[in-house]
Amino acid sequence: MPLDAVPQRRAVILLSGGLDSTVTAAVAKQEGCDLFLLTIAYRQRHAIEIEQAKQVAASFGVQHHQVVEVDLRALGGSALTGNLAVPKDRKEQERTQGIPITYVPARNLIFLSLAAAHAEVVGASVVYFGANVLDYSGYPDCRPEFIRAFEQAVAVGTKSGVEGTRLEVRAPLLTMSKAEIIQLGMTLHAPLHLTHSCYDPVGSLACGHCDSCLIRRQGFAQAGVEDPVAYAVR
């Protein structure tokens, strides 16, 4: 490395294989970070996203991609980790009222804790994740006050924190609409065609009717761009 070169800042990116996390990874890359991608296989109903995350990581040419297994199905409490039915064809007003059954108890708290641990191990000073308060307003762990509280907890509860290296948590898509996220992803040449957003896939195809599919499809329509993924029902 040249003497005047500035070393890249190491960053852990929570990569689910979905649209938001993929665009978030593209943002971190554009900001010049050395990417350490972390995917959590938590026995989710839509486990196909794990394979998509691997493909997304390969498309970025990232050397560091780790998949960690955590059995949240053992705890249940969500349509994504149990036998509860995934809501389908809900209107926008329904989707913004209350916390949906697709909320996985403490998921982002668990995921960010794993990301913070990974950051300590690899020497990263920032964690990126694709939280969004506009499209997923019913999820309490996607709010800025949760993110700031988590940063405070890490500052006092980790070795790196008490030694003076604070971990920053970035959610660059936090206040963006789905259409804006898609447009940003295209600008950054993120591999949107590799992403998977469906909660209840039919084989390898997105169902087209769950909340996540409806939000994604509406976003692509508003962005004026054709969604590159296949749906069981259009």
C-alpha positions as CSV (number, residue, x, y, z in Angstrom):
1,M,0.0,0.0,0.0
2,P,1.4,3.5,-0.9
3,L,2.5,5.5,2.1
4,D,-0.1,8.2,1.4
5,A,-2.9,5.7,0.8
6,V,-5.9,5.8,3.2
7,P,-6.9,2.3,4.4
8,Q,-10.5,1.3,3.7
9,R,-12.9,1.5,6.6
10,R,-14.1,-2.0,7.4
11,A,-17.8,-2.4,7.5
12,V,-20.1,-5.3,8.4
13,I,-23.2,-5.4,6.2
14,L,-26.3,-7.4,7.2
15,L,-27.2,-9.0,3.9
16,S,-30.5,-11.0,3.7
17,G,-30.6,-11.4,0.0
18,G,-33.5,-9.0,-0.3
19,L,-33.8,-5.7,-2.2
20,D,-33.1,-3.3,0.7
21,S,-30.0,-5.1,2.1
22,T,-28.6,-5.5,-1.4
23,V,-28.9,-1.8,-2.1
24,T,-27.5,-1.0,1.3
25,A,-24.4,-3.1,0.5
26,A,-24.1,-1.2,-2.8
27,V,-24.2,2.1,-0.8
28,A,-21.4,0.8,1.6
29,K,-19.3,-0.2,-1.4
30,Q,-19.9,3.2,-3.0
31,E,-18.8,4.9,0.2
32,G,-15.5,3.1,-0.1
33,C,-15.9,0.5,2.7
34,D,-14.2,-2.8,2.8
35,L,-17.2,-5.1,2.9
36,F,-17.7,-8.0,5.4
37,L,-21.1,-9.4,4.5
38,L,-23.1,-11.3,7.1
39,T,-26.2,-13.4,6.3
40,I,-28.3,-14.9,9.1
41,A,-30.0,-18.2,8.3
42,Y,-32.6,-18.3,11.0
43,R,-34.8,-21.1,9.6
44,Q,-37.0,-18.5,8.0
45,R,-39.9,-19.6,5.8
46,H,-38.3,-17.8,2.9
47,A,-34.9,-19.5,3.2
48,I,-34.4,-19.1,-0.5
49,E,-33.1,-15.6,0.3
50,I,-29.9,-17.2,1.8
51,E,-28.9,-18.6,-1.6
52,Q,-29.7,-15.3,-3.2
53,A,-27.5,-13.5,-0.6
54,K,-24.6,-15.8,-1.7
55,Q,-25.2,-14.8,-5.3
56,V,-25.4,-11.1,-4.4
57,A,-22.1,-11.4,-2.5
58,A,-20.5,-13.1,-5.5
59,S,-21.7,-10.4,-7.9
60,F,-20.1,-7.7,-5.7
61,G,-16.8,-9.7,-5.8
62,V,-16.7,-9.7,-2.0
63,Q,-14.2,-12.1,-0.4
64,H,-15.7,-11.9,3.0
65,H,-19.2,-13.4,3.3
66,Q,-20.3,-15.4,6.3
67,V,-23.5,-17.2,6.8
68,V,-24.4,-17.8,10.5
69,E,-27.2,-20.2,11.6
70,V,-29.6,-19.2,14.3
71,D,-32.7,-21.2,15.0
72,L,-35.4,-18.6,15.6
73,R,-38.0,-21.2,14.6
74,A,-37.5,-22.8,18.0
75,L,-38.9,-19.6,19.5
76,G,-41.7,-19.0,16.9
77,G,-44.1,-16.1,17.3
78,S,-44.0,-15.1,13.7
79,A,-45.5,-16.2,10.4
80,L,-41.9,-16.3,9.1
81,T,-40.7,-18.7,11.7
82,G,-43.8,-20.8,12.4
83,N,-46.9,-22.3,11.0
84,L,-49.0,-19.1,11.0
85,A,-50.4,-17.9,7.7
86,V,-48.6,-15.1,5.9
87,P,-51.1,-12.3,5.2
88,K,-51.9,-11.9,1.5
89,D,-53.4,-9.1,-0.6
90,R,-53.7,-6.6,2.2
91,K,-54.4,-3.0,1.3
92,E,-51.9,-0.3,2.1
93,Q,-54.0,1.0,5.0
94,E,-54.1,-2.5,6.5
95,R,-50.3,-2.9,6.2
96,T,-49.7,0.3,8.1
97,Q,-51.9,-0.5,11.1
98,G,-50.3,-2.2,14.0
99,I,-47.3,-4.7,14.1
100,P,-47.9,-7.4,11.5
101,I,-47.7,-11.2,12.1
102,T,-44.5,-11.2,9.9
103,Y,-42.6,-9.4,12.7
104,V,-40.0,-11.8,14.0
105,P,-39.6,-11.2,17.8
106,A,-36.4,-9.2,18.4
107,R,-35.0,-10.1,15.0
108,N,-33.1,-6.9,14.3
109,L,-31.8,-6.8,17.9
110,I,-30.4,-10.3,17.5
111,F,-29.1,-9.7,14.0
112,L,-27.4,-6.4,15.0
113,S,-25.9,-8.1,18.0
114,L,-24.3,-10.7,15.8
115,A,-23.1,-8.0,13.4
116,A,-21.6,-6.1,16.3
117,A,-19.8,-9.3,17.5
118,H,-18.6,-9.9,13.9
119,A,-17.4,-6.3,13.7
120,E,-15.3,-6.8,16.9
121,V,-13.7,-9.9,15.4
122,V,-12.8,-8.4,12.0
123,G,-12.0,-4.9,13.3
124,A,-15.0,-3.1,11.7
125,S,-16.2,0.2,13.0
126,V,-19.5,0.4,11.3
127,V,-22.5,-1.8,10.6
128,Y,-24.9,-1.2,7.7
129,F,-28.4,-2.7,7.6
130,G,-31.4,-2.1,5.4
131,A,-34.0,-0.8,7.9
132,N,-36.8,1.3,6.4
133,V,-39.4,3.2,8.4
134,L,-41.7,4.2,5.6
135,D,-42.5,0.8,4.0
136,Y,-42.3,-1.2,7.2
137,S,-43.7,1.3,9.7
138,G,-45.2,-1.5,11.8
139,Y,-41.8,-2.9,12.8
140,P,-40.5,-1.4,16.0
141,D,-36.9,-2.5,15.4
142,C,-36.7,-0.4,12.2
143,R,-36.9,3.0,13.9
144,P,-34.1,5.5,14.4
145,E,-34.5,5.5,18.2
146,F,-33.9,1.8,18.3
147,I,-30.7,2.2,16.2
148,R,-29.4,4.9,18.6
149,A,-30.3,2.8,21.6
150,F,-28.5,-0.2,20.2
151,E,-25.3,2.0,19.6
152,Q,-25.4,3.0,23.2
153,A,-25.7,-0.6,24.4
154,V,-22.8,-1.7,22.3
155,A,-20.7,1.2,23.6
156,V,-21.0,0.0,27.2
157,G,-21.4,-3.7,26.6
158,T,-18.5,-4.7,24.3
159,K,-14.7,-4.8,24.7
160,S,-14.2,-2.5,21.7
161,G,-16.8,-0.1,23.2
162,V,-15.2,0.2,26.6
163,E,-11.8,0.6,25.1
164,G,-13.0,3.6,23.1
165,T,-13.8,2.3,19.7
166,R,-17.5,3.1,19.1
167,L,-19.5,1.1,16.7
168,E,-21.6,3.1,14.3
169,V,-24.9,1.7,12.9
170,R,-25.9,3.0,9.5
171,A,-29.3,2.6,7.9
172,P,-28.9,4.6,4.7
173,L,-32.4,3.6,3.4
174,L,-34.2,4.5,6.6
175,T,-36.5,7.3,5.2
176,M,-36.5,6.4,1.5
177,S,-39.6,5.1,-0.4
178,K,-39.3,1.7,-2.1
179,A,-39.2,3.5,-5.5
180,E,-36.3,5.7,-4.3
181,I,-34.5,2.6,-3.1
182,I,-34.9,0.9,-6.5
183,Q,-33.7,4.0,-8.3
184,L,-30.7,4.3,-6.0
185,G,-29.9,0.6,-6.6
186,M,-30.0,1.1,-10.3
187,T,-27.7,4.1,-10.1
188,L,-25.2,2.1,-8.0
189,H,-25.6,-1.0,-10.4
190,A,-26.8,-3.2,-7.5
191,P,-27.8,-6.7,-8.7
192,L,-31.5,-6.2,-8.2
193,H,-32.2,-9.2,-10.5
194,L,-30.6,-11.5,-7.8
195,T,-32.7,-10.2,-4.9
196,H,-35.6,-12.1,-3.2
197,S,-38.2,-10.2,-1.2
198,C,-41.1,-12.7,-0.8
199,Y,-42.2,-13.9,2.6
200,D,-44.0,-17.0,1.2
201,P,-42.3,-18.2,-2.0
202,V,-43.8,-20.8,-4.3
203,G,-40.7,-22.9,-5.0
204,S,-38.2,-20.5,-6.3
205,L,-40.8,-17.9,-7.3
206,A,-42.1,-15.0,-5.4
207,C,-45.8,-15.4,-4.4
208,G,-46.8,-11.9,-5.6
209,H,-49.4,-11.4,-2.8
210,C,-47.6,-11.1,0.5
211,D,-47.0,-7.6,2.0
212,S,-43.3,-7.7,0.9
213,C,-44.2,-8.6,-2.7
214,L,-46.9,-6.0,-2.9
215,I,-44.6,-3.3,-1.6
216,R,-41.8,-4.3,-3.9
217,R,-44.1,-4.5,-7.0
218,Q,-45.6,-1.1,-6.2
219,G,-42.1,0.3,-5.8
220,F,-41.0,-0.9,-9.2
221,A,-44.2,0.5,-10.7
222,Q,-43.7,3.9,-9.2
223,A,-40.0,3.9,-10.3
224,G,-41.2,3.1,-13.8
225,V,-38.9,0.1,-14.0
226,E,-39.8,-3.6,-14.7
227,D,-39.2,-5.9,-11.7
228,P,-36.6,-8.4,-12.9
229,V,-37.6,-11.2,-10.6
230,A,-40.2,-13.9,-11.5
231,Y,-43.5,-14.2,-9.7
232,A,-45.8,-17.3,-9.4
233,V,-48.7,-14.9,-10.1
234,R,-48.4,-11.5,-11.6
